[in-house]
Amino acid sequence: MDLYYKLINNNMAEYRVQSEGDSNDFVFTRSFRKIYRMFLSLKNRKGRFVLIIGTPGTGKSANIYSALKILDLNIYDPTLFLDKMNMSSSEVFHEFFKTLREDLGVETNEEIYQKVAEYDAVLLADKLLDSEFLDKDKFGLSLWTENNGIKAFPFYIKVFREYLKHRGDLEKVNVVIQTAFMIKIKGVKYDLLTDFSILSEIFVFLMNLFFEIIRISYSEAETVQIIQKNFPDVGEDQVMSCIKKYGCRPRFIFEALERNGVT
């Protein structure tokens, strides 16, 4: 199956890089190949805990779901709906595991690990992070984290403690997480894992002690190719000008070209 990047404005997200089948336009970048090989290996291995990171606008979702469309994997991709922005970390943690128990039809957290071991992998991605695009009256973990800032960190500490507590159970489970720790500075969003140079490298180094990490990034040549597959009338010089302004972030360049009336 061939795949391609597409700029969409629908019920899943506004100006979001997504992927669809039945096209010859998908660009198989180095980052995509890493994700593809990782997913491919999950059929025959258990106990992998993979974090997929990348600067906002690089299309983490597109790479993940494009790889899954090619492969025949049994993936558990849960949805989390939150309804109060002022929910505490403990409340969100409780809601997360309550949702998993109800979705999987089990009574205890211990049974969750037994049930998900039946899948090739558990994927924690768009439907958990950005569920506000599925139900406008609810919201996902990303928006809750962004709005609560440092007050959200206890939730992630609780999740990490749960991971340490159940490491034995997780040896029978593959977990793949689309990961970003977003903060706002003067109204601008930044990802702690990718946007702060040495500080981000330290964070990633520490996380790499416990988890496997795949970073989505593109060369300038790959970015030019991605943009021109979607906007064939845009010349390389114009794309390079956008790269100087936005970096190698296809979604941000797509948005800029759309704003300028390019189709």
N, C-alpha and C positions, 0 to 999 in steps of 0.2 A: 504494500500500500504506500503510495506517495503522499506527502504531507506538505503543508505550507503555512507560513505565518500569515495571519489575517488581522487587520485592524477592524474591531467591531465596536458597536455602540448599542448594546442590547441589554437584556435583563441580567446578564452576568457581570458586566462592568463597562464603564465608559472608557473608550480609547484604551483597550487592554489587548496586549498581544496574546492571541489564542492560536490554536491550530485546528485544521480540519483535514478530512481525508479527500481522496480522489482529486488530487492536483499534482502538478509537477514542480511546484514553486517552493517547496520547503528547502531550506539551506541546511545541509548536514555539517554543522560546525564541529570543532574539536570538543566543545562543551557538550553538545548533543551526543556525540559518540561515547563520551565518558558515562553519561546517564544511561544511554542505551545498553552499554556493556554491563553496567551495574545491575540494571533491572533483569537483563538476560541471565545473570548469574544467580538470581534469587530462586530459580526453579530447583537448584541443586544444593543450596546452602541455607542454613538457618542461623539466627543469632546476629544478623547484621543490623546495625543501627546507623543509618545514613542521614546526614544533614545536607540539604541542598541550599546553598547560599548564593547571593549575587546582588550586586548593586541594583537598587530600584530601577526598573525600566529595561532590564536585560532579558526579561521573558522567562522567569523560572517556571511558571505554570505551563507555558507553551512547550518548553523542552520536556517537562515531565509527562504531560498528557500526550504529546506526539509520540514519545517512545512507547507509551503504554498502548497506543492504537496499533502499533506494529506487532507487539508481542502478545502472546496468548497467556496472560497471567490472571490468576484469581486474586483480585485486589480488594481489600476492605478500605473504603474511602468514606469515613463518617462525616456527618454534618453536625455542627454545633450552633444552636440559636441562643443568643443571650438577649434579655429584654430590658435590662436596667444598666445604664452606663455607670452607675455608682455602686455596682456590685463589688463586694470585697474579693480579695484573692481567694479566700476560703470558700466563698459562695460560688465563684467561677470554677474552682477545683471540684467542688461537690457536683455542680451542674454537668461538668465534663464527664465525670465517671458515671453519674446517673444516666446521662444520654447514652453512653456506651452500653451500660447494663440493659437499658430498655431496648436499644437497637438490636443487641445480640440475643435478647431473651434469656438473660441470666440474672441471678440474684446477688452475687457477690463480686467484688473486684478480682478475687482469685480466679473465679470462673471466666472472667474476661480474657485473661491470658491463655487459658486453655482453649477458649473458643477461637480467638484470632490466630492461634497456631495452625488452624485448619487452612488458612489462606497462605498464598505465596508471600504476601506482604501487607502490612498496614500502611496506608498512605494518609498523612495528615497534611492537607494542602488547602486549596481554595474553598472547599465546602465547609471547612472548619474555621479557616482564617477570615474569609470574606463572605460569609453567609448572608450579609445584608443585601447582596445582589440577587439572592434567591427569595428573600422575604423582606420587603421594605420596612416592615414593622419590627424586625429583629436586626441583630448585627452579630458579627463574628469576633474572633479572638483578637485579630489585628487592630480593629477599630477600638475595642475595649482597651488594649494595651497602649495604643497611641494616645487616647484621651486620659488615661490614668497615670501615664508616665512612670515615675519611680515607684509609685504605689502598686504597680502591677508585678514588680519583681518577685514578691513573695510567692506568687502563683508559680513562676518558673522554678523557684527553689523547691516548692512542694513537688512539682513534677520530677525534678532531678532526684529528690529523696525517694520518690516512688520508684524511679528507675533503679537506684542503688538497692532498694529493698527487694525488688523482684528481678534482679539480674539473672538469677537462676532460671526463672520462668521465661525470661526474654531470650534465653539461649535457644528456645524453640520457635522464636518469632522474628520475622524481619520487619523493621520499622523504617520508613522513609519519611522525612519531615522537610517540608518547604519552610525554610527558616529565615527570619529577619527580626531584628529588635529595633523597631522604629521609634525615634524620638523627634520632637519638634524643637527647632531653635529659630526664634524670630519668624515663626510661621512656615519655615522650610523643613521638610521631612528629611531625616538622615537615618541610615542604618548603622547601628553600632558595629556590625560585623564587617562592613565593607567601606565605610565612608570616612574613617578617621585614622587613616595611615597607620602609624606605629601602634596606636591604641587598639585599632581593629585587629592588627596582626597578633597582638598579645591575646586578645579575646579568642581568636580563632585557634591559636596555638594551644591554649588551655583546653578548649573544647575538643581539640583533636586528640587529647590524651584519653578521652572516653569514647569518642564517636568518629566514624569515618565521615569526611567532609568532601563534598564536590562543589566547586565554585563555578558558577556560570559567568563567563566573560568572553569577549570577542576581540579579535584583531580588527584593525581598521579595514582591512580587505574583506573580512567576513561581514562587517557592518555595512559596507558599501553594497555587497552582494545581497544582503537581506533587504535593504531599503529599495534597491533597484528591482528586486523580484516583485515587490508590492507597488512600486511607483516607477514603472519602466521609462517614463518620460523625463525623469529627474536625472540630470547629468552627474558625473562623478565629482566635479568641482563643487556643485551645490551640496552634495552629500558630505563631502569633506568639510565644508563650511559649517554644516550642522554638527559634525563630529567635534569640531573645535569648540563649539558652544555647549553641546550637551554630553560630550563623551560618546563612547561606544555603547549607547543605550537606545536600541531600536524603537522602543515604545515612545520615548520622549521625542525622537526625531519624527516618528509617524504623526504625533500630535501637532508638532510644529508645522509640518507640511500640510496637514489638514486645515490648520488655522489660516494658512496662506493660500488656501483654495486649490491646492494640488490634489489631483485625483489619479 
